[in-house]
Amino acid sequence: MNVLELFGMAMRTVISNPLRTILTMLGVIIGVASVITLVAIGQGTAAQIEKQYEGLGTNLIVVNLLGNGRAQQLDYNELMQIENLPEFAAFAPTINKSGANVKYDRTKKTYTVIGTNDRYLDVMKAEMETGRFITEADVENRSQVAIVGSTVAEELFGSLNPVGEEINIDGFVYTIVGKTKTKGSNSTGSSVDNSIFLPLVSAQRDFKLGSIRTLNIEAADKNNIAAAQSTIEAYLTNKFKSSDGYRVVNQDELMNARKEASTSLTNQLISVACISLLVGGIGIMNIMMVTVSERTREIGIRKSIGAKRRNILIQFLVEASVISGLGGLIGLLGGVALAIAWPHFNPSQTTKISMDVGLYAFLFSVLVGVIFGLYPANKASKLRPIDALRTD
């Protein structure tokens, strides 16, 4: 009996009891669809992370201070002196105030206020849509000027140009001098679009934000990242008399950390999804055992007219493979459809479909059918013709 005949017999068996077949395939369908969808989400997230970091260039170094008190304070003027070293391109120190109450006319909202200097725009690779950003003179003169992100501008002013308007931030009046272009989340997970930028010293004075907590550094070029990181670490260690009070990471480390976290979570979810494939395999074994019992007399007839043990073994293995293969194919199509539809339900996430993973999941589903179909097929092949023919 050739492969086509075996396949035809298997398909007739599958079609003869469609409900039982679908229920048997359900575990395989769910498993394959889950694997494809989760991998697509994971790879889409990784691509998003890479895109975010590409938007920041390749030379970013971030310093976070971990301690408090006078022993761990950064002096702005001192930092600006260090910026002149050849391995550095620009320093953009920041202080943040989350949940600041902002009022314009009758509209009240809460936003993150970021105190910084004129270098921030270049270091974070943001752009102005209208007006200007903070200048060095604004920092020196403690000017009451503000720059709003695109989301802030839309929520407070709608289609109105915000430049020249005044807003009240926790009781202090600031004049808007610029609005940034839409950018999205940056490397720290915060958003330029949903923030208000003030001169560093003005923010410190008005909101009692204390000393600088974060320093964003742009190295002179990619070849200078290691030197720039080494220099700032040496400066901080000498200033704080310890290397425990700060953390310095470059852009590659930040990106790799986020990608590793995303990959780890995706792998854990895929492991859970693979359990569905194993459950599906157990279902296939169960239904094949039932099939062998139902077709014992047929097996006896086939053996009595010359069918060999391997013919019976292969026949039932092909049937198990067809059931798992069809389940894998349906799961593959369902997984691709789910991956395409996912961003429509979760606009903040993107997906990236990997057909290689889809092929592997499909082949694995067929393998599951073969493995779990082996025992019932072997049992069927060992039946003695005389015993099988006596079965009603």
VMD Tcl script that draws the C-alpha trace (Angstrom):
set ca {
  {0.00 0.00 0.00}
  {1.56 3.33 -1.05}
  {1.63 6.59 0.87}
  {-1.25 8.16 -1.07}
  {-3.53 5.21 -0.28}
  {-2.58 5.40 3.39}
  {-3.21 9.13 3.40}
  {-6.59 8.63 1.70}
  {-7.63 6.02 4.27}
  {-6.54 8.33 7.09}
  {-8.57 11.22 5.65}
  {-11.67 9.02 5.33}
  {-11.31 8.01 8.97}
  {-10.93 11.65 10.03}
  {-13.95 12.80 7.99}
  {-16.14 9.91 9.15}
  {-16.32 11.37 12.69}
  {-15.66 15.14 12.38}
  {-16.71 16.18 15.91}
  {-14.44 13.63 17.56}
  {-11.60 14.64 15.26}
  {-11.97 18.36 16.03}
  {-12.07 17.71 19.79}
  {-8.95 15.55 19.45}
  {-7.12 18.26 17.50}
  {-8.14 21.08 19.85}
  {-5.07 20.83 22.12}
  {-2.74 20.87 19.11}
  {-4.60 23.81 17.52}
  {-4.41 25.88 20.72}
  {-0.76 24.98 21.28}
  {0.44 25.87 17.77}
  {-1.67 29.06 17.59}
  {-0.39 30.17 21.01}
  {3.26 29.60 20.11}
  {2.99 31.56 16.85}
  {1.06 34.44 18.44}
  {3.37 34.73 21.46}
  {6.52 34.64 19.34}
  {5.04 37.30 17.03}
  {4.27 39.52 20.03}
  {7.73 38.93 21.52}
  {9.55 39.68 18.26}
  {7.34 42.72 17.67}
  {8.22 44.02 21.14}
  {11.93 43.46 20.47}
  {11.63 45.36 17.17}
  {9.87 48.21 18.99}
  {12.68 48.40 21.54}
  {15.31 48.52 18.78}
  {13.37 51.24 16.99}
  {13.13 53.32 20.17}
  {16.88 53.07 20.77}
  {17.73 53.76 17.13}
  {15.77 57.00 17.57}
  {18.24 57.98 20.28}
  {21.28 57.41 18.14}
  {23.99 55.02 19.33}
  {26.04 57.10 21.78}
  {23.76 57.48 24.81}
  {25.02 56.89 28.36}
  {22.67 57.24 31.33}
  {23.78 57.92 34.92}
  {21.31 57.31 37.74}
  {22.10 58.37 41.31}
  {20.93 55.78 43.83}
  {21.49 57.58 47.14}
  {20.34 60.81 48.76}
  {21.90 63.51 50.86}
  {24.72 65.99 50.41}
  {27.28 63.25 49.90}
  {25.63 62.34 46.60}
  {24.78 65.57 44.86}
  {25.89 66.64 41.41}
  {26.82 70.24 40.77}
  {25.47 71.53 37.46}
  {28.33 73.95 36.74}
  {30.90 71.27 37.53}
  {29.21 68.85 35.14}
  {29.28 71.44 32.38}
  {33.04 71.73 32.86}
  {33.49 67.98 32.46}
  {31.37 68.13 29.30}
  {34.28 69.93 27.59}
  {36.41 66.76 27.61}
  {36.91 65.35 24.08}
  {35.12 62.03 24.74}
  {31.84 63.85 25.46}
  {29.47 65.59 23.05}
  {26.80 66.85 25.48}
  {25.46 66.53 29.04}
  {21.71 66.76 29.72}
  {21.05 66.48 33.48}
  {17.41 66.06 34.53}
  {15.20 66.26 37.58}
  {11.65 64.96 37.41}
  {8.38 65.69 39.15}
  {5.65 63.14 38.45}
  {1.97 64.00 38.72}
  {2.37 67.79 38.59}
  {-1.00 69.59 38.49}
  {-1.26 71.66 35.33}
  {-4.04 74.16 34.63}
  {-4.93 76.04 31.48}
  {-8.18 77.96 31.36}
  {-10.68 75.44 32.81}
  {-8.68 72.36 31.90}
  {-6.80 70.53 34.66}
  {-4.41 67.64 34.01}
  {-1.44 65.92 35.63}
  {1.84 65.51 33.77}
  {5.50 64.76 34.38}
  {7.62 67.91 34.67}
  {11.26 67.56 33.60}
  {13.83 70.15 34.58}
  {16.77 70.11 32.17}
  {19.06 72.24 30.00}
  {19.42 73.18 26.35}
  {21.29 69.95 25.47}
  {18.37 67.62 26.24}
  {16.76 67.99 22.81}
  {19.91 66.87 20.98}
  {20.92 64.14 23.43}
  {17.47 62.50 23.37}
  {17.10 63.05 19.61}
  {13.81 64.93 19.96}
  {12.67 67.69 17.58}
  {10.67 70.87 17.86}
  {7.42 71.24 15.97}
  {6.95 74.90 16.76}
  {8.71 77.55 18.84}
  {12.00 76.82 20.59}
  {13.48 74.64 23.31}
  {15.18 75.71 26.55}
  {18.26 77.88 26.02}
  {21.39 78.30 28.11}
  {20.17 81.79 29.01}
  {16.89 80.31 30.35}
  {18.87 78.12 32.75}
  {21.18 80.93 33.86}
  {18.32 83.42 34.33}
  {15.90 80.91 35.90}
  {13.31 81.86 33.30}
  {9.66 80.92 33.77}
  {9.38 79.28 30.35}
  {8.03 75.84 29.42}
  {8.10 73.51 26.44}
  {5.21 71.07 26.07}
  {5.13 67.64 24.47}
  {2.72 66.93 21.63}
  {0.27 65.00 23.83}
  {0.24 67.76 26.45}
  {-0.39 70.38 23.75}
  {-3.26 68.40 22.26}
  {-4.95 67.73 25.60}
  {-4.63 71.30 26.91}
  {-4.93 73.39 23.75}
  {-6.48 71.19 21.08}
  {-5.69 72.67 17.66}
  {-4.57 76.00 19.19}
  {-0.87 76.91 18.89}
  {0.36 76.73 22.51}
  {3.32 79.09 22.00}
  {2.76 82.28 24.00}
  {0.10 80.77 26.25}
  {0.51 80.60 30.02}
  {-0.02 77.50 32.16}
  {-0.14 77.08 35.92}
  {2.05 74.25 37.27}
  {1.44 73.56 40.97}
  {0.78 77.26 41.55}
  {3.62 78.64 39.41}
  {2.93 80.38 36.09}
  {5.05 79.47 33.08}
  {4.94 80.82 29.53}
  {5.04 78.22 26.77}
  {7.76 78.92 24.22}
  {7.73 75.68 22.23}
  {6.12 72.35 21.41}
  {7.98 69.12 20.54}
  {7.19 66.76 17.70}
  {5.57 63.42 18.50}
  {8.31 60.96 19.46}
  {7.04 58.13 21.69}
  {8.71 56.52 24.71}
  {12.43 56.96 25.24}
  {15.04 54.62 26.70}
  {13.90 55.11 30.29}
  {10.29 54.30 29.43}
  {9.12 57.90 29.92}
  {7.60 59.92 27.11}
  {8.68 63.23 25.62}
  {5.14 63.62 24.28}
  {3.53 63.50 27.71}
  {6.01 65.77 29.50}
  {6.57 69.46 30.19}
  {10.14 70.76 30.08}
  {11.41 73.59 32.27}
  {14.83 75.16 32.82}
  {16.67 72.99 35.35}
  {17.22 75.69 37.98}
  {13.64 76.99 37.69}
  {12.27 73.51 38.35}
  {14.61 73.05 41.33}
  {13.58 76.39 42.85}
  {9.82 76.22 42.32}
  {9.15 72.55 43.05}
  {11.87 71.88 45.64}
  {13.13 68.96 43.57}
  {16.60 68.91 45.08}
  {19.73 67.86 43.24}
  {20.19 66.22 39.85}
  {19.15 62.55 39.88}
  {19.74 61.55 36.26}
  {22.42 62.54 33.78}
  {21.97 61.77 30.08}
  {25.29 61.83 28.24}
  {26.01 61.75 24.53}
  {29.47 60.43 23.73}
  {31.43 62.18 20.99}
  {30.96 59.13 18.75}
  {30.42 55.37 19.01}
  {34.16 54.74 19.39}
  {34.24 57.02 22.45}
  {31.43 55.32 24.42}
  {33.80 53.17 26.50}
  {36.12 56.10 27.22}
  {33.20 58.39 28.11}
  {31.70 55.79 30.43}
  {35.05 55.16 32.09}
  {35.65 58.90 32.61}
  {32.25 59.60 34.19}
  {32.55 56.52 36.43}
  {35.98 57.66 37.63}
  {34.61 61.16 38.32}
  {31.61 59.86 40.28}
  {33.68 57.35 42.27}
  {36.13 60.08 43.24}
  {33.35 62.54 44.10}
  {31.26 60.12 46.18}
  {34.26 58.15 47.56}
  {32.40 55.01 46.49}
  {31.11 53.21 43.41}
  {27.89 52.09 45.15}
  {25.92 55.32 44.93}
  {25.37 55.43 41.20}
  {24.66 53.28 38.18}
  {26.04 53.97 34.72}
  {24.69 52.15 31.67}
  {25.15 52.77 27.98}
  {22.50 52.43 25.32}
  {23.50 48.92 24.25}
  {23.22 47.70 27.85}
  {19.82 49.33 28.24}
  {18.54 47.82 25.01}
  {19.92 44.37 25.77}
  {18.44 44.40 29.28}
  {14.97 45.23 27.97}
  {15.24 42.71 25.12}
  {16.40 39.98 27.51}
  {13.49 40.68 29.84}
  {11.06 40.58 26.91}
  {12.61 37.37 25.51}
  {12.57 35.69 28.92}
  {8.88 36.46 29.40}
  {8.05 35.29 25.87}
  {9.94 32.02 26.38}
  {8.08 31.35 29.62}
  {4.76 31.91 27.88}
  {5.81 29.66 24.98}
  {6.68 26.92 27.49}
  {3.16 27.16 28.85}
  {1.76 27.04 25.30}
  {3.78 23.89 24.56}
  {1.92 22.15 27.37}
  {-1.17 22.44 25.16}
  {0.69 20.50 22.46}
  {1.51 17.75 24.95}
  {-2.09 17.67 26.13}
  {-3.12 17.47 22.47}
  {-0.73 14.55 22.02}
  {-2.31 12.71 24.95}
  {-5.72 13.32 23.34}
  {-4.45 11.83 20.08}
  {-3.13 8.77 21.91}
  {-6.46 8.35 23.66}
  {-8.54 8.58 20.48}
  {-6.17 6.25 18.61}
  {-6.58 3.65 21.38}
  {-10.34 3.94 20.92}
  {-9.91 3.66 17.14}
  {-7.85 0.48 17.50}
  {-10.56 -1.04 19.72}
  {-13.28 -0.08 17.25}
  {-11.38 -1.47 14.26}
  {-9.99 -4.68 15.76}
  {-12.00 -6.86 13.38}
  {-10.83 -4.77 10.39}
  {-7.22 -5.32 11.52}
  {-7.87 -9.09 11.75}
  {-9.28 -9.20 8.21}
  {-6.36 -7.23 6.79}
  {-3.84 -9.48 8.51}
  {-5.62 -12.64 7.38}
  {-5.35 -11.59 3.70}
  {-1.64 -10.84 3.92}
  {-1.11 -7.46 5.61}
  {2.14 -7.45 7.54}
  {2.75 -5.99 10.97}
  {4.57 -2.96 9.56}
  {1.61 -2.20 7.24}
  {-0.76 -1.97 10.21}
  {1.80 0.05 12.21}
  {2.33 2.55 9.39}
  {-1.42 2.85 8.73}
  {-2.21 3.94 12.29}
  {0.87 6.16 12.51}
  {-0.25 7.96 9.33}
  {-3.74 8.44 10.82}
  {-2.27 9.92 14.02}
  {0.04 12.16 11.95}
  {-2.85 13.35 9.76}
  {-4.92 14.31 12.83}
  {-2.03 16.19 14.47}
  {-0.92 17.69 11.13}
  {-4.39 19.04 10.38}
  {-4.54 20.44 13.91}
  {-1.12 22.03 13.39}
  {-2.20 23.55 10.06}
  {-5.39 25.02 11.56}
  {-3.33 26.28 14.52}
  {-0.80 27.83 12.13}
  {-3.49 29.73 10.22}
  {-5.21 30.73 13.47}
  {-1.93 31.90 15.01}
  {-1.07 34.06 11.98}
  {-4.58 35.56 12.00}
  {-4.32 36.28 15.74}
  {-0.88 37.86 15.32}
  {-2.20 40.14 12.55}
  {-5.28 41.10 14.59}
  {-3.42 41.64 17.90}
  {-2.25 45.25 17.24}
  {-5.85 46.25 16.46}
  {-6.88 45.21 19.99}
  {-3.66 46.50 21.60}
  {-2.51 49.56 19.60}
  {0.54 50.04 21.86}
  {1.98 46.68 20.73}
  {3.20 45.50 17.37}
  {3.73 41.95 16.13}
  {6.30 40.43 13.83}
  {5.29 37.10 12.30}
  {8.07 34.54 11.91}
  {7.21 31.90 9.33}
  {10.23 29.87 10.49}
  {8.67 29.55 13.93}
  {5.33 28.70 12.31}
  {6.98 25.91 10.29}
  {8.75 24.54 13.38}
  {5.51 24.61 15.39}
  {3.70 22.76 12.58}
  {6.44 20.12 12.29}
  {6.48 19.73 16.06}
  {2.72 19.13 16.04}
  {3.18 16.36 13.45}
  {5.98 14.89 15.57}
  {3.66 14.93 18.59}
  {1.15 12.89 16.56}
  {3.80 10.35 15.58}
  {5.16 9.99 19.13}
  {1.79 9.71 20.84}
  {0.36 7.57 18.03}
  {3.23 5.08 18.26}
  {1.87 3.09 21.20}
  {-1.67 2.58 19.79}
  {-0.21 1.77 16.34}
  {2.21 -0.73 17.85}
  {-0.62 -2.32 19.84}
  {-2.72 -2.66 16.67}
  {0.16 -4.20 14.73}
  {0.70 -6.89 17.38}
  {-2.89 -8.20 17.29}
  {-3.13 -11.86 16.24}
  {-5.48 -12.31 13.26}
  {-7.43 -15.15 14.93}
  {-8.03 -13.11 18.10}
  {-8.95 -9.98 16.12}
  {-11.49 -11.86 13.96}
  {-13.27 -13.20 17.05}
  {-14.00 -9.63 18.19}
  {-17.56 -8.42 17.61}
}
mol new
graphics top color blue
foreach p $ca { graphics top sphere $p radius 0.5 }
foreach p [lrange $ca 0 end-1] q [lrange $ca 1 end] { graphics top cylinder $p $q radius 0.2 }
display resetview
